[in-house]
């Protein structure tokens, strides 16, 4: 049942045109690393920001290695989030 939900969500992501996705590294059912790898299979251009409460340097490296564009630690500071978004969308 849970895998069916994930499959539906991934199919929906394939159909809609998004510019950015934020994923939590510690999600139930499928962690953010695996979700990112699956998204990158069909959309390598999507900006994916990983977020986690752990905040370790290894987490950032692992997020980038899984295909995330960037990383932000919780609690999320709004100014830092704005700056990350501007980094990728202010051309």
Chimera marker file (.cmm) of the C-alpha trace (Angstrom):
<marker_set name="trace">
<marker id="1" x="0.000" y="0.000" z="0.000" r="1" g="1" b="0" radius="0.5"/>
<marker id="2" x="2.722" y="2.480" z="0.949" r="1" g="1" b="0" radius="0.5"/>
<marker id="3" x="4.737" y="1.687" z="-2.183" r="1" g="1" b="0" radius="0.5"/>
<marker id="4" x="1.622" y="2.346" z="-4.273" r="1" g="1" b="0" radius="0.5"/>
<marker id="5" x="1.335" y="5.806" z="-2.702" r="1" g="1" b="0" radius="0.5"/>
<marker id="6" x="4.966" y="6.567" z="-3.510" r="1" g="1" b="0" radius="0.5"/>
<marker id="7" x="4.528" y="5.341" z="-7.076" r="1" g="1" b="0" radius="0.5"/>
<marker id="8" x="1.494" y="7.641" z="-7.501" r="1" g="1" b="0" radius="0.5"/>
<marker id="9" x="3.442" y="10.607" z="-6.146" r="1" g="1" b="0" radius="0.5"/>
<marker id="10" x="6.380" y="9.954" z="-8.465" r="1" g="1" b="0" radius="0.5"/>
<marker id="11" x="4.035" y="9.625" z="-11.454" r="1" g="1" b="0" radius="0.5"/>
<marker id="12" x="2.464" y="12.953" z="-10.493" r="1" g="1" b="0" radius="0.5"/>
<marker id="13" x="5.909" y="14.578" z="-10.346" r="1" g="1" b="0" radius="0.5"/>
<marker id="14" x="6.557" y="13.346" z="-13.885" r="1" g="1" b="0" radius="0.5"/>
<marker id="15" x="3.406" y="15.061" z="-15.139" r="1" g="1" b="0" radius="0.5"/>
<marker id="16" x="3.709" y="18.481" z="-13.526" r="1" g="1" b="0" radius="0.5"/>
<marker id="17" x="6.289" y="21.119" z="-14.295" r="1" g="1" b="0" radius="0.5"/>
<marker id="18" x="8.040" y="22.136" z="-11.085" r="1" g="1" b="0" radius="0.5"/>
<marker id="19" x="11.063" y="24.363" z="-10.666" r="1" g="1" b="0" radius="0.5"/>
<marker id="20" x="11.984" y="23.301" z="-7.137" r="1" g="1" b="0" radius="0.5"/>
<marker id="21" x="11.316" y="20.493" z="-4.667" r="1" g="1" b="0" radius="0.5"/>
<marker id="22" x="12.266" y="20.369" z="-1.008" r="1" g="1" b="0" radius="0.5"/>
<marker id="23" x="12.769" y="16.904" z="0.401" r="1" g="1" b="0" radius="0.5"/>
<marker id="24" x="13.250" y="15.854" z="3.974" r="1" g="1" b="0" radius="0.5"/>
<marker id="25" x="16.070" y="13.388" z="4.432" r="1" g="1" b="0" radius="0.5"/>
<marker id="26" x="14.263" y="11.514" z="7.226" r="1" g="1" b="0" radius="0.5"/>
<marker id="27" x="10.887" y="10.791" z="5.631" r="1" g="1" b="0" radius="0.5"/>
<marker id="28" x="8.974" y="7.639" z="6.517" r="1" g="1" b="0" radius="0.5"/>
<marker id="29" x="8.665" y="4.861" z="3.923" r="1" g="1" b="0" radius="0.5"/>
<marker id="30" x="11.356" y="6.310" z="1.608" r="1" g="1" b="0" radius="0.5"/>
<marker id="31" x="14.121" y="8.625" z="2.758" r="1" g="1" b="0" radius="0.5"/>
<marker id="32" x="15.013" y="11.801" z="0.904" r="1" g="1" b="0" radius="0.5"/>
<marker id="33" x="18.147" y="10.265" z="-0.627" r="1" g="1" b="0" radius="0.5"/>
<marker id="34" x="16.194" y="7.496" z="-2.339" r="1" g="1" b="0" radius="0.5"/>
<marker id="35" x="13.383" y="9.865" z="-3.346" r="1" g="1" b="0" radius="0.5"/>
<marker id="36" x="15.952" y="12.185" z="-4.930" r="1" g="1" b="0" radius="0.5"/>
<marker id="37" x="17.591" y="9.351" z="-6.856" r="1" g="1" b="0" radius="0.5"/>
<marker id="38" x="14.183" y="8.319" z="-8.213" r="1" g="1" b="0" radius="0.5"/>
<marker id="39" x="13.290" y="11.886" z="-9.214" r="1" g="1" b="0" radius="0.5"/>
<marker id="40" x="16.653" y="12.328" z="-10.956" r="1" g="1" b="0" radius="0.5"/>
<marker id="41" x="15.909" y="9.284" z="-13.115" r="1" g="1" b="0" radius="0.5"/>
<marker id="42" x="13.273" y="11.304" z="-14.984" r="1" g="1" b="0" radius="0.5"/>
<marker id="43" x="14.162" y="14.936" z="-14.218" r="1" g="1" b="0" radius="0.5"/>
<marker id="44" x="17.816" y="15.887" z="-13.893" r="1" g="1" b="0" radius="0.5"/>
<marker id="45" x="17.070" y="19.627" z="-14.231" r="1" g="1" b="0" radius="0.5"/>
<marker id="46" x="14.806" y="19.951" z="-11.173" r="1" g="1" b="0" radius="0.5"/>
<marker id="47" x="16.298" y="21.880" z="-8.264" r="1" g="1" b="0" radius="0.5"/>
<marker id="48" x="16.080" y="19.652" z="-5.191" r="1" g="1" b="0" radius="0.5"/>
<marker id="49" x="16.824" y="21.119" z="-1.777" r="1" g="1" b="0" radius="0.5"/>
<marker id="50" x="17.415" y="18.576" z="0.974" r="1" g="1" b="0" radius="0.5"/>
<marker id="51" x="16.456" y="19.443" z="4.519" r="1" g="1" b="0" radius="0.5"/>
<marker id="52" x="17.269" y="17.641" z="7.739" r="1" g="1" b="0" radius="0.5"/>
<marker id="53" x="17.392" y="18.217" z="11.464" r="1" g="1" b="0" radius="0.5"/>
<marker id="54" x="20.712" y="16.362" z="11.747" r="1" g="1" b="0" radius="0.5"/>
<marker id="55" x="22.857" y="19.143" z="10.290" r="1" g="1" b="0" radius="0.5"/>
<marker id="56" x="26.057" y="17.120" z="9.969" r="1" g="1" b="0" radius="0.5"/>
<marker id="57" x="28.544" y="17.842" z="7.183" r="1" g="1" b="0" radius="0.5"/>
<marker id="58" x="28.252" y="14.201" z="6.079" r="1" g="1" b="0" radius="0.5"/>
<marker id="59" x="24.510" y="14.748" z="5.536" r="1" g="1" b="0" radius="0.5"/>
<marker id="60" x="25.205" y="17.559" z="3.080" r="1" g="1" b="0" radius="0.5"/>
<marker id="61" x="27.742" y="15.447" z="1.187" r="1" g="1" b="0" radius="0.5"/>
<marker id="62" x="25.386" y="12.468" z="1.068" r="1" g="1" b="0" radius="0.5"/>
<marker id="63" x="22.498" y="14.682" z="-0.129" r="1" g="1" b="0" radius="0.5"/>
<marker id="64" x="24.592" y="16.150" z="-2.946" r="1" g="1" b="0" radius="0.5"/>
<marker id="65" x="25.863" y="12.685" z="-3.893" r="1" g="1" b="0" radius="0.5"/>
<marker id="66" x="22.282" y="11.391" z="-4.132" r="1" g="1" b="0" radius="0.5"/>
<marker id="67" x="21.400" y="14.149" z="-6.612" r="1" g="1" b="0" radius="0.5"/>
<marker id="68" x="20.186" y="17.014" z="-4.440" r="1" g="1" b="0" radius="0.5"/>
<marker id="69" x="21.123" y="20.434" z="-5.733" r="1" g="1" b="0" radius="0.5"/>
<marker id="70" x="21.714" y="21.883" z="-2.283" r="1" g="1" b="0" radius="0.5"/>
<marker id="71" x="21.103" y="21.337" z="1.411" r="1" g="1" b="0" radius="0.5"/>
<marker id="72" x="19.642" y="23.261" z="4.338" r="1" g="1" b="0" radius="0.5"/>
<marker id="73" x="19.611" y="22.308" z="8.017" r="1" g="1" b="0" radius="0.5"/>
<marker id="74" x="16.592" y="22.589" z="10.302" r="1" g="1" b="0" radius="0.5"/>
<marker id="75" x="15.390" y="24.689" z="11.885" r="1" g="1" b="0" radius="0.5"/>
<marker id="76" x="15.237" y="26.494" z="8.571" r="1" g="1" b="0" radius="0.5"/>
<marker id="77" x="16.220" y="30.131" z="8.717" r="1" g="1" b="0" radius="0.5"/>
<marker id="78" x="14.031" y="32.024" z="6.256" r="1" g="1" b="0" radius="0.5"/>
<marker id="79" x="16.839" y="34.343" z="5.132" r="1" g="1" b="0" radius="0.5"/>
<marker id="80" x="19.051" y="31.358" z="4.321" r="1" g="1" b="0" radius="0.5"/>
<marker id="81" x="16.221" y="29.643" z="2.421" r="1" g="1" b="0" radius="0.5"/>
<marker id="82" x="15.562" y="32.829" z="0.420" r="1" g="1" b="0" radius="0.5"/>
<marker id="83" x="19.249" y="33.082" z="-0.369" r="1" g="1" b="0" radius="0.5"/>
<marker id="84" x="19.359" y="29.457" z="-1.598" r="1" g="1" b="0" radius="0.5"/>
<marker id="85" x="16.328" y="29.977" z="-3.804" r="1" g="1" b="0" radius="0.5"/>
<marker id="86" x="17.772" y="33.196" z="-5.224" r="1" g="1" b="0" radius="0.5"/>
<marker id="87" x="21.036" y="31.378" z="-5.912" r="1" g="1" b="0" radius="0.5"/>
<marker id="88" x="19.247" y="29.109" z="-8.392" r="1" g="1" b="0" radius="0.5"/>
<marker id="89" x="16.614" y="31.453" z="-9.831" r="1" g="1" b="0" radius="0.5"/>
<marker id="90" x="18.236" y="34.861" z="-10.159" r="1" g="1" b="0" radius="0.5"/>
<marker id="91" x="19.755" y="34.602" z="-13.624" r="1" g="1" b="0" radius="0.5"/>
<link id1="1" id2="2" r="1" g="1" b="0" radius="0.2"/>
<link id1="2" id2="3" r="1" g="1" b="0" radius="0.2"/>
<link id1="3" id2="4" r="1" g="1" b="0" radius="0.2"/>
<link id1="4" id2="5" r="1" g="1" b="0" radius="0.2"/>
<link id1="5" id2="6" r="1" g="1" b="0" radius="0.2"/>
<link id1="6" id2="7" r="1" g="1" b="0" radius="0.2"/>
<link id1="7" id2="8" r="1" g="1" b="0" radius="0.2"/>
<link id1="8" id2="9" r="1" g="1" b="0" radius="0.2"/>
<link id1="9" id2="10" r="1" g="1" b="0" radius="0.2"/>
<link id1="10" id2="11" r="1" g="1" b="0" radius="0.2"/>
<link id1="11" id2="12" r="1" g="1" b="0" radius="0.2"/>
<link id1="12" id2="13" r="1" g="1" b="0" radius="0.2"/>
<link id1="13" id2="14" r="1" g="1" b="0" radius="0.2"/>
<link id1="14" id2="15" r="1" g="1" b="0" radius="0.2"/>
<link id1="15" id2="16" r="1" g="1" b="0" radius="0.2"/>
<link id1="16" id2="17" r="1" g="1" b="0" radius="0.2"/>
<link id1="17" id2="18" r="1" g="1" b="0" radius="0.2"/>
<link id1="18" id2="19" r="1" g="1" b="0" radius="0.2"/>
<link id1="19" id2="20" r="1" g="1" b="0" radius="0.2"/>
<link id1="20" id2="21" r="1" g="1" b="0" radius="0.2"/>
<link id1="21" id2="22" r="1" g="1" b="0" radius="0.2"/>
<link id1="22" id2="23" r="1" g="1" b="0" radius="0.2"/>
<link id1="23" id2="24" r="1" g="1" b="0" radius="0.2"/>
<link id1="24" id2="25" r="1" g="1" b="0" radius="0.2"/>
<link id1="25" id2="26" r="1" g="1" b="0" radius="0.2"/>
<link id1="26" id2="27" r="1" g="1" b="0" radius="0.2"/>
<link id1="27" id2="28" r="1" g="1" b="0" radius="0.2"/>
<link id1="28" id2="29" r="1" g="1" b="0" radius="0.2"/>
<link id1="29" id2="30" r="1" g="1" b="0" radius="0.2"/>
<link id1="30" id2="31" r="1" g="1" b="0" radius="0.2"/>
<link id1="31" id2="32" r="1" g="1" b="0" radius="0.2"/>
<link id1="32" id2="33" r="1" g="1" b="0" radius="0.2"/>
<link id1="33" id2="34" r="1" g="1" b="0" radius="0.2"/>
<link id1="34" id2="35" r="1" g="1" b="0" radius="0.2"/>
<link id1="35" id2="36" r="1" g="1" b="0" radius="0.2"/>
<link id1="36" id2="37" r="1" g="1" b="0" radius="0.2"/>
<link id1="37" id2="38" r="1" g="1" b="0" radius="0.2"/>
<link id1="38" id2="39" r="1" g="1" b="0" radius="0.2"/>
<link id1="39" id2="40" r="1" g="1" b="0" radius="0.2"/>
<link id1="40" id2="41" r="1" g="1" b="0" radius="0.2"/>
<link id1="41" id2="42" r="1" g="1" b="0" radius="0.2"/>
<link id1="42" id2="43" r="1" g="1" b="0" radius="0.2"/>
<link id1="43" id2="44" r="1" g="1" b="0" radius="0.2"/>
<link id1="44" id2="45" r="1" g="1" b="0" radius="0.2"/>
<link id1="45" id2="46" r="1" g="1" b="0" radius="0.2"/>
<link id1="46" id2="47" r="1" g="1" b="0" radius="0.2"/>
<link id1="47" id2="48" r="1" g="1" b="0" radius="0.2"/>
<link id1="48" id2="49" r="1" g="1" b="0" radius="0.2"/>
<link id1="49" id2="50" r="1" g="1" b="0" radius="0.2"/>
<link id1="50" id2="51" r="1" g="1" b="0" radius="0.2"/>
<link id1="51" id2="52" r="1" g="1" b="0" radius="0.2"/>
<link id1="52" id2="53" r="1" g="1" b="0" radius="0.2"/>
<link id1="53" id2="54" r="1" g="1" b="0" radius="0.2"/>
<link id1="54" id2="55" r="1" g="1" b="0" radius="0.2"/>
<link id1="55" id2="56" r="1" g="1" b="0" radius="0.2"/>
<link id1="56" id2="57" r="1" g="1" b="0" radius="0.2"/>
<link id1="57" id2="58" r="1" g="1" b="0" radius="0.2"/>
<link id1="58" id2="59" r="1" g="1" b="0" radius="0.2"/>
<link id1="59" id2="60" r="1" g="1" b="0" radius="0.2"/>
<link id1="60" id2="61" r="1" g="1" b="0" radius="0.2"/>
<link id1="61" id2="62" r="1" g="1" b="0" radius="0.2"/>
<link id1="62" id2="63" r="1" g="1" b="0" radius="0.2"/>
<link id1="63" id2="64" r="1" g="1" b="0" radius="0.2"/>
<link id1="64" id2="65" r="1" g="1" b="0" radius="0.2"/>
<link id1="65" id2="66" r="1" g="1" b="0" radius="0.2"/>
<link id1="66" id2="67" r="1" g="1" b="0" radius="0.2"/>
<link id1="67" id2="68" r="1" g="1" b="0" radius="0.2"/>
<link id1="68" id2="69" r="1" g="1" b="0" radius="0.2"/>
<link id1="69" id2="70" r="1" g="1" b="0" radius="0.2"/>
<link id1="70" id2="71" r="1" g="1" b="0" radius="0.2"/>
<link id1="71" id2="72" r="1" g="1" b="0" radius="0.2"/>
<link id1="72" id2="73" r="1" g="1" b="0" radius="0.2"/>
<link id1="73" id2="74" r="1" g="1" b="0" radius="0.2"/>
<link id1="74" id2="75" r="1" g="1" b="0" radius="0.2"/>
<link id1="75" id2="76" r="1" g="1" b="0" radius="0.2"/>
<link id1="76" id2="77" r="1" g="1" b="0" radius="0.2"/>
<link id1="77" id2="78" r="1" g="1" b="0" radius="0.2"/>
<link id1="78" id2="79" r="1" g="1" b="0" radius="0.2"/>
<link id1="79" id2="80" r="1" g="1" b="0" radius="0.2"/>
<link id1="80" id2="81" r="1" g="1" b="0" radius="0.2"/>
<link id1="81" id2="82" r="1" g="1" b="0" radius="0.2"/>
<link id1="82" id2="83" r="1" g="1" b="0" radius="0.2"/>
<link id1="83" id2="84" r="1" g="1" b="0" radius="0.2"/>
<link id1="84" id2="85" r="1" g="1" b="0" radius="0.2"/>
<link id1="85" id2="86" r="1" g="1" b="0" radius="0.2"/>
<link id1="86" id2="87" r="1" g="1" b="0" radius="0.2"/>
<link id1="87" id2="88" r="1" g="1" b="0" radius="0.2"/>
<link id1="88" id2="89" r="1" g="1" b="0" radius="0.2"/>
<link id1="89" id2="90" r="1" g="1" b="0" radius="0.2"/>
<link id1="90" id2="91" r="1" g="1" b="0" radius="0.2"/>
</marker_set>
